[in-house]
Amino acid sequence: MNSILLSGGRIIDPAHGIDEIGDVLIQDGIIAQRGGEISPPKNAKIYNLAGKVITPGLIDIQVHLREPGREDKETLETGLKSALCGGITSVVSMPNTTPITDSQSPVEFQIKRAKELNLANLFPSGAITKGQKGEMLSEMWEMKNSGIVAVTDDGVDVQNEGILEKAMLYAKTHGLVLMSHCQNEDMSGNGVMHEGAVSTRLALPGISAEAEDMGVFKNLILAEKTGCRLHLLHNSTKNAVELIAMFQKRGVLVTAETCPQYFCLTDEICNGYNTFAKMYPPIRSKEHQKAVIEGLKNGTISVISTDHAPHLHSEKLRSFLEATWGSVGLETSFAAGYTYLVKAGHLSLSQLVEKMTINPAKVIGIQRGTLEKGAVADISVFDLDIKWTAKVSEMQTKGKNCVFEGMEFFGKPIHVFVAGEEKLEKILSY
Ligand SMILES: [Zn+2]
């Protein structure tokens, strides 16, 4: 039997309210024992983790991996290595690949390739509509049978409410959560950054907070009508947080997430026409940042994802109007959360870990995100005292666009186990 003992670390397992010093025993890829002092079996490999933090492997449910089709930006291999370097053991890939993942074969390709790679776990999502065009529904049932865990047209919102309503009924029938990118395109128009004082100063066309709010409202109304499980991606506005809280109180099955860029940064980051800060939703003003943090604190926002969106350097070295949208984020998300939410006094470490493990696992319905006996041994070990500076040149991702470049963070994974296999040592020794 293959045994590994994680000895004397601070074990954080929010699914069971655990935050205590103790040992974890892994046997044949499964958590055999958790907590207290465990005497190691013969031949066990022992990791002495005094002063370190042991958490369930992190789960990121919004990641753009680009393969198939845009392997120049990212591949499943570089993306999944990047995830592991952030302490993330499971990712949900977004369907805006080339071609769009709207039928069985791209789903099967991704699952097969991820198995061969044997890095982090990959759970693909499928498109809501064919080609993400917002016109005809995708092959949800076939994709579900091939292994998707959610449907989303992320990158765009389904603009036609009649089609969105049908999609929600269809997703509900197939037991799939529908994940919405909320945006009213008539309102966001040709905007490139948050509409406010900074966009006025830079003379750049703005995207109002209300363009997102309208999308949020329509999705909530339709989820209430259809009874579909709804997850709202990358929320960034004050009204979005308030509307979601209101509909959660009414019993609507809606969960919500945000990403580090929306709680770490404000639209001031766009100053100097910094195209690395161009993303959708746009990074917003202080007022919205505060509301997002409040939503994280009061539980309205239960998930932190990254919206990891790798691009070529050349695609950002354009004018602000022409640059592509998005930033890489897999290797900085835990550190950003720890530095800007935990160290800043907004969340406890356990609350942060909850939003990056058990809560996203529940959204997509996978048996991960806990350290309970019998669970698959997906485990991350963090050293919270490591102070480091984000440099995209040192990251595993192929993406060259990082909005966090040069920022100082605390906390880094030092060991990452997937089904009991240490993955990080191998990647970092290359
Ligand atoms: Zn999106």
Residues whose N, C-alpha, C, O or C-beta is under 5 A from the ligand:
A	BS01	ZN	D154 G155 H181 Y280
